[in-house]
Amino acid sequence: MKRFAFSKIIYLYALLLILLFKQTNSFCQNTTIRPVEDIFKVMEIVSGKNDNPLWPDFRVSEIPMLVYDSVNSWLFYSKVSPDGFKEVKEHQGVYIYNGQHPLVRGNSIVRAGDLWMATSVLSSHALRTGEKYSAEDLAGIIIHEQFHIFLKNNHPRWQPNDGYLLLYPAETQEALFLRRIEKEAFKRAVLSEKPGEITGWVKEALNYRERRLNMIYPVFRRYEMELQRTEGLSDYIEKVARGLDPLNASNITSGIAPSGIRDLGYVEGRWIAMILDKLNPRWKTVLEENDTLYLENILKNVVSELPLEAKGFTTTEIDKLKTEASTDFNNWQSRKKREIEEFDNMPGFRIEINASSKPLTFRIFEPLEIEILDDGSVYHRLIFSAGNGNGTMRIMNQPCITWFDNSLKINKVALNGLKESPLVNEKENKVVIRNNNISIELKYSRMIINGSLYVFEL
């Protein structure tokens, strides 16, 4: 399977939906929009983490950081600056760009020429949970992105392929139950203080995890472990920097696959790191010395050498988790059915792009906002982007369905609910659709029009 790389898609593209701020010509003259937070207050907190490193050899001052504060874009810790930036006289080594720089569209990592830099768009609150952010919280989010650059530079093989989510095995009641009871056991372990209790719950969690992972192909097992090691560790670094409770933002999704798989990688990766902090403070050095290890490899080795107290769930607790999983699974199936029916019945023009002869390549999708349908196609709620030599398409905040082969090449896209018909240039065999949510420009070989349905064969 061709590798399919995505970098911080959740933060980068979820934020795009609400960042409708107007650019300003000068931050000194702007009186209508105020910065979310004092950028220098935030970056002072970030710089302070150099005094007590969160990870061996991880120094925030060595990783360029581009931040948009809702008024201007600021570049820190960089020896060079992209075009359009000017140095701030009062702060040597800090550069400013008036307005929102095109490179900073969310919490992510980007490349400007040969320079990799972390980016962040300051926000007053969390999009999914509504949690209000302090300056320390914003600093922790910045450090999260910087840590991704650190991992990219020091452990380039650590690259989870989110494309596997598009092929993930169909959800079942049993898999959902096992995932939830595994997570509950890890939760009890991270909240415990006595080593015996911690190891007891860890072993219980690992037993359920092993039982669950034995139900899927090894490639998906590796993907889940990669998630823990990259996204989970970055989440751990952020939460420690912010001084948060281990349970913070640990139930963002229902746990139902495929979005629940990605969410679980963040949470369990964070919790395993926090558990290891209690059981063996040297674990970070162990991982740095042998970066072929996964977090659960280190955890298994550590708990095997420690005494444990037998821990387990009561029959009542197990029955409760099974009942909840069954109920949530059935409700989810009903919601999904209604959602697809609503998609099928959306008024307006419909577009079908058949690309079997010239497949499209995925570029972007939002892992937390997809559903795998019974025929293996994927329903996208939030964002989807793809392209080939004939053009590109980008769909945001407008549902669509994609069909693809086992190499993740797309052979069909369905898009409903367009208010206007597509613009077709029959001389050039080109279709163009541009509105607030959709940008499509593709060359086609054949077009079929049947009422409100437009079918384009590439």
N, C-alpha and C positions, 0 to 999 in steps of 0.2 A: 504493500500500500504506500502510495506517495505521501511523504511527510507533509503535514499541513500545519503551518506555524501561526499562532496568534499571540499577540503581546498585550496583555492587560485589556482585553476587549470590554470586560464588564464596566470598568471605570471609564474607559475612553469614550464608549458610545452611549452609555446610559446618560452621562452628563450632557452629551450633545443635545438631548431632547429639551433641556430647560435652559441651556446657556444662550439666551437670545439677547444678551447685553449689547448695547450699541458701543462702538469704539469711540474713543474721545481723541481729539487732536492734541490735547495737552492735559496731563494729569494735574497741572497747577491751575488750569482754568476751569476744570470740570466741577460743577456745583450740584448737578442733579444725581450723579451716581457716586456713591462712596465705596471705598475698598471694603471688602468683607471683613478684613482684619489688617492691622498694621503689619506690613510685610517684614519689616525689620525686627519686630517683636517675635514673629514666628520663626524667622531664620536665626535669631539669637538662640532660641530654644534648640533648633536643629544643630547649630554649631556646638552647643554645650554637650552634645552626645559624644563628641570627640574625647572629652575628658574621662568618660566611662564607656568605652566601646561596647556596643551591643553584640558584636560578633568578632572573632579573631581577624585582625587586619582590616576591618571594615571602618573606614574613616569617611564620614559624610563630606568633609571639606575637600575630598579628592574627586568627587563625582559632580559634574555640572548639573545645575538645577534651574529649570525654567518654570516660573510661576506667574499665573495670571490672577490678579487680585480683584477682578471685576471692573477695573479701570485701566490698568497698564500691565504690561508683561515685564518681568524682572529676571535677569540672568545672574546666577551666583556660581562661584567656584569654577569659573571657566577662564582659560588662558586666551581664548579667542571668542569673538562674538559674531553672530550672523549679521547680514546686511540689515540696516534699519535700526540697529541698537546704538546707543551712545552711553558713554560711561557717566555714572553719577558722581559729580564732583565731590560731594560730601562723603561718599562711600567708595573708596578706591577698590577696584576689582569687581564692582557691581555695575551691571548695564541695564538700561531701560529702553523699552520699545513702547511708543504711545499707542494704547489700545491693545487688542487681543492679537497676538502674533499667530500666524497660520499654523505654526508647529505645536502650539499648546491648546489642545482641544479637550483635555481631560487628564485624569491621573493615569499616566502611561510612561512609556519610554519611546524616544524618537531618535532618528539619526539626521544630523545636519552635516552633509559632506562626510568627513572622516570622524566626526565627533558624535558620540552617543551621549544623550542627556536624558535625565528624568524630567517629567513635566507634571504639573499639578494646577488644577483650577480650584481656587479656594471657594468653599461653599459654607454657608452658615449652618447647614444641617446635613444629615445623611439622607440620601434619596429614598432608600428602601425602608429604613426604620424610623426616620423622622428625628433621630437623635441630634440634639444641638451640639455644635462643635465649638470648643474653646481654642485658643491659640496653641495650646499643647496638643490638642487633637489634630489640628492642621499640620503641626510639625511632625507628628507621628505618621500621618498619611504621606507626607513628603519623603520621610525616611524609608517608608515602605517601597516607594518607587525607586529611590536610590539603591536600595538593597537588590532590586531586580537587576540594575546595572552591574552591581558588584558580582552577583551570581553569573551574569552573562559573561563578564570578563574572566572570572576565576573558575567557573564550572560550565563551559559552553555546551557540554553534553546534556545538561539538565534542561530539557525542552519538552514539556508535555504537549502532545498533539491533540488539541481540542476537536479536531476532525473526527476522532473516535467516538465522540458523543453522538454524531450523526448515524453511527452504525451500532450504537449500544443495544444490547439485547432488550427485547420488549419487557416492560415492567410487569411484575407479578405480585400478588399479595404476599407470597412467601419472601421474595427478595426485599420488599418494602419492610416487612416485619424484621427480617434479619438486619437490615441496615439500621433500623431504628434502635433495636436492642443493643447492637454493637456500639452505636453512638452513646446510648444511655450508660453503658458500662464504662466507656472512656470518660464520660462526664463525671461519673462517681469517682473514678480514679484521679482525675485532675483536681477534684474538690477535696480529696482525702489528704491528710497530713502525715499519718503514720505509715512508714515504709511497707509494713505488712499489709495494710489495707490497700495501699496503692497497687502493690504487685498483685494482690488478689483480684482486684477489679480489672487490672490490665490483662491478666490471663483470661478472665472471663470475656473481655472484649475481643481479644485475639482469637479465642475459640469460635465465637460467632462470626468474626470477620473471615476466618479461614473457611468456615462452612459456607459462607456466602460467596466468596471468591472462587471456590471450587465449582460453582455453578456457571461460571463464565469463562471465555477463552483467555489464555495467558496475556494476550495483547491488551485486553481491558484491565487486567490486574496490574500490569506494568504502568498503564496510564494513571490509574488511581494512586499508585505509589509515587509516580512523578509529580502528580498534583500536590501531594503532601510535602514533597521535598522542595518545590519551588513556591507555589502559591501559599501553601501552609506555613512554610518558614517565613516568607515575607509578611504574612498576616501576624505571625508570632512576633516578629521584630516590631511591627507597628503597634501591636497591643501592649508590649512591654514598654516601648517608648512613651506611650500614652498613659501608662500606669493603670490599665483597665483590668476589670474582673475577667477571669477566664471565660465566663459565659456570655460576655458582650457580643452581640450580633451573631449568636450561634444558631439561630432558627430563622434564617432569612427565607428559606424555602420550606415546602412541605416534606422534602426528602424524597419525593417521587422522581424517578429517572425520566429524562437525562439531567435536568437541571440539578436535582438532588445529589447527583454524583459529583458534580463540580463543587457544589457548596460543601459537601462532606469533606472533600480534599482540603479545603481551606481550614475548616473547623478541626478536623482530626489531626492535621499537620500541626496546627497551633497547639492543640492539647498535648500531643505526644512530646513536642518540644518542652512544654511547661512541666510535664511529668518527668522528663529526663533531667531538667534543672534540679528537681528534688532528689532524684535517685543517683545521678552521676554527673556532677557539674562539668566533667571533662568531655562530655559527649560531643561538643562542638569541635574540639580538637580532633577527636576520633574521626569525625566526618570529613574534616578538612584534610586529614592525612590519608583518607581512603574515600574518595568521592564516588566510588561505585556503590557504596552502601546506600540503602534507603533508611528512612527514619524508623520504620518498624523492624528492620534488621537489627539496628542498634538497640531498640527497646527490648526485643526478644533476648538479646545477649545479656543485657543488664538485669532483667527480671529473673533470668535463669540462675543467676548467681546470688540472689537475695532470698531470704525467707519470706514466706507469704502466709496470709490468713485466707482460708477458703472463703470465697465470696461467690454469691450467686443470687439470682432473682427468685422470688417466691412464685408459687404457682399462680397466685392471684395477680402478681405483677406481670407475669408472662401472658396470662389470659387477657389482661387489660390491653397490653401492647398489641396482641394479635387482633383483638376486636377493633381497636382504633385503626390499625393498618387496613383491616378489611373494609371498614366504613369509609375511610379516606380514599382507598383505592376505588371503590364503587362510585363515590361522589365525583372523583376525578374523571372517571370514565364518562359519567353523565355530562359533566361540564365540557369535556373535550368534544363529545358528540354534538352538543348544542353550539359550541363555538364554530365547529366546522360547518354545521348547517347554516349558521349565520353568514359565514364566509361565502358559501355556495349561493346564498340568496341575496347577496349585496346588490343593491340597484346600481345601474350605470354600465359602463363599458367593461368588457372582459378581455384580457390579453393572455394568449398562450404562446410561449416561445419553445419550439421544438428544436433542440440542439443535438440530437443524436448523431448527426453527421459531423458536426463541429462543436463538441462539448465545451461547456463553460467551466471555468475554474473558480472555486470559492475563494473569496478574498476576506470577507467579514461576515460573521453572524454573532448573535448574542446568545451565549450558552444557557443563560437562565430564562430565556424567553422562547423556547422551542418545544414542539411536541412531535414525537415520532408516531406516525399514523399506521393503521393496520397493514397497508400495502408497502410500508417501508419509506414512504415519502415523508418530508419534514415540513411542518407548519411553523412559519416564522411570524412572531407577533411584532417584533420591534425593529430589527435591522437585518438586512441581507445585501450583500454585494458580490458581484462576480464579473468575469470578463473573459474574452479570448481575443484572437487576432482580428475579429470582426467588430469589436466594440466592447462597451461596458454597460453595466446596470447597477444602480444603487437604489435601494428601497428602504425608507425609514419611517417608522410609525404607521405603516400600512401593511396589513397581513398579506402573505403570499405563501405558496406551497412549491417546494422543489422536489424533483426526482433525480436520483444520481446512481452511478454504478459503484462497484466495490472499490474503485480507485478514487472515489469522491469527485469524479467528473460529473457535472450536471448535464442531463440530457433533456430536461423539461422544467419550465417555470410557469406557474399559473398565478395571475394577478387579477383580482376582481375589484369592482367598486370605483372605477375611474369616472370622474365627472365629465371629462371631455374625451373625444376620440383621439387616438394617437396621430401625430403628424407624420405622414408618409410621403417620402420622395421616391416616386416610382421610377424616375429616370436613373437614380443612383442606387435603387433598391435599399433604401435606408429608412428605418423607423426611429422617430425621436419622440420622447415623452419627457416633459420637464414641468414639474410643479413643486410645491413646498416639500412633498414627501418622496417624490420619485424623480430619478434622473436615468433615462435609458437612451442609449444611442447605439444601434446595432444595424449591421448590414444583413440582409436576408436574401435567400435565393427564391423563395416563393411566399406569396401571401394569399390567405383565404379569408374572406369576410362573410360572416353569416349573421345578419342582424347586428346585435351589439357585440358579437364575438369576433375578435381579430386573431388569426392564427398566423404566426410567422415561422417559417422553416429556415434555419440558418444554413 
